Amino acid sequence: MAANRLRFAFFAMLVCLVLVVASIFIAQDPPHRPIISGPHSLAYDIVRTQDEHGSNATYRAADENFVFIIRVVYNGEDVTEIFGRQARELVELLAATMSRRDRVFGTFLTGDVLWEIDLIHGGRPIHILLSREDATEELNFWYGDASRPMYRIVEPEVLVEALRRMLESL
């Protein structure tokens, strides 16, 4: 009988310890990570074509960690060609922009999107959405594909301002 009480007390203490440790991890902010991480190189010999079926592009890459900018849209206008001339600066900006894993669900209005950037990094897609200041719902996140988590951009106003300055300087 005393042995059963001792086992029960030990089990109860173990459950409490697990709950305390789990609550500490849940309460912490998830770690931050850059949108583009690790070493990277730019794709080169880019040829963009357009036909009745849409746009297409071919490119070469020096290694597996290449970055290829597919599309940059500002306020509904395709500005990919403009940013193509500053591809290195755009990639470095995204490599310096931090994000954190987040639970981002739901739909959004396309009118809320100020910036939309599509790229490939290391053979994987990255889709970045930044919302307008007056948006009905704040977007400001990026994701790889539907099977991977979304990441909320930390200090999105800094990224939006830097993109605006880059656009104005061209």
N, C-alpha and C positions, 0 to 999 in steps of 0.2 A: 504494500500500500504506500509506504513512504517512498519507495523507488519510483512508483507511478507519479507521485506528486513532484518528485525531483525532475523526472523527465518532462513533465508538463511545464514546470517553471523554466527549465532550460529551453524548451521549444518556444515558449512565450517570449523569453528574452531574445532569442534568435530572430523571431518575427519582428519584434520591436526594432532591433538593430537594422534589419533589412529595410524597414519602413523609414527609419531616420536617414539612412544613407541614400535611399531613393529620393526622399524629399529634398535633400541637399542638391543632388544632381538635377532635379527638375527645376528647382528655384534658380539655378545658375543660368546666365545668358549662354546661349550656344556659342561655341568659338567662332570667331570671324575668319573669313577666308577671302582672298581676292577673286574677282570674276575670272581672270585668266591667271592660272597659277603655274609655277615652275618655269623652267627655261623654255623659250619659244623663239621661233624664227618666222619671218613673213613669207607667205606664198609669193611667187614671182611668175613672170611671163603670163600675166593674166590677160585673157581675151574674153570680153563680154559680147554676147550677141543677143539680138531681140528678133523675134518673129511673131507670127499670129498666135502661137501657142504660149508665148511668154518669153522670159529672159533665160539665158543660160550662160555659163562661164566655164572656162577651162583654166587651169593653172598648174604650176609645178611647185614642188616643195623640196627643200633641202634635207629635211629630216621628219621624223614622226611627230614632233611637237610644233608643227607649223600652225600659223593663224592665217585664215583667209576670210576677209570681210566680204560677205555675200551681199548685204544690203543695209543701207542706212536711210531711214525715213524721218524727216523732221516736219511736224505739223501737216502730215499727209502728203508731203512732197518728197520724191526720191532724190536724195542728195549723195548717193553712193559715189558717183564720179568725182564730186568735190572732195569727199573724204578719202577717196583713193589716193589723192596726192599727198595726204597726211596720214597714211595708213600706220606708219611707225608710231606717230604721236598718239593716235587713237588707241592703238594696242597698248602702249605704255600707260595711258590714262586708265584703261580698263584693268590692267595688271595692278595698278595702285589703288583701285576702288575696292573697298572691303564690303563683304556681305555676310549674312548669317542665315543658316538654315531656318526655315520658317514654315508654318502651316498656312499656305496661301491657297484658298479655294474660291470657287465661284466664277461667275462670268463678269465681264466688264464691258463697258461701252467703248467702241472704237474711237468715239469723239473725245474720250478722256486721255488718249495716248498722245503725248507730245513727241517723244523719241521712240523709235523702234529700230533696234540694231540686231541683225542676224549675222552670225559668223560661224566658222568651223575652227575648232582648236583641237589639234591632235586627232583629227578624223571624227570628232564628235560635234554635234550642233550645239550652239548657244544662242538663245533668244532672249533679248533684253528689252524690257518695257519700262518707260519712264512716263509718269503722268503729268498732266498740266497742273498748275497751281490751283486752278478752280475746278478740278475734277470732282465728280460726285463720289468717286472711290479712289483712294490712293493706290496706285499700282506699284511702281518702283521695285521690280523684282526681275530675276533672271532664272532660266531653267534650261536644262539640256534637252530632254525629251519627256514625253508623258510618263515614262516609267521611272524617272528620277525625281528627287525632291526639288522644290523651288527654294530660292534664296532671296531674302529681302535685302535690298541695297542699303547699306549704312550711309547716312548723310547724302541722300540722293540729290539734294539741292546743290551740293558741291559739284557733282558729276554733270548735272544739267547746265550749270553756269560755265563749266569748262568746255562742254560741247558747244554751247552758244558762242563762246569766245573763239573757238576753233573755226566755227562756221563763218563768223564775221571777219576773221582774218584772211579768208580765202578769196 
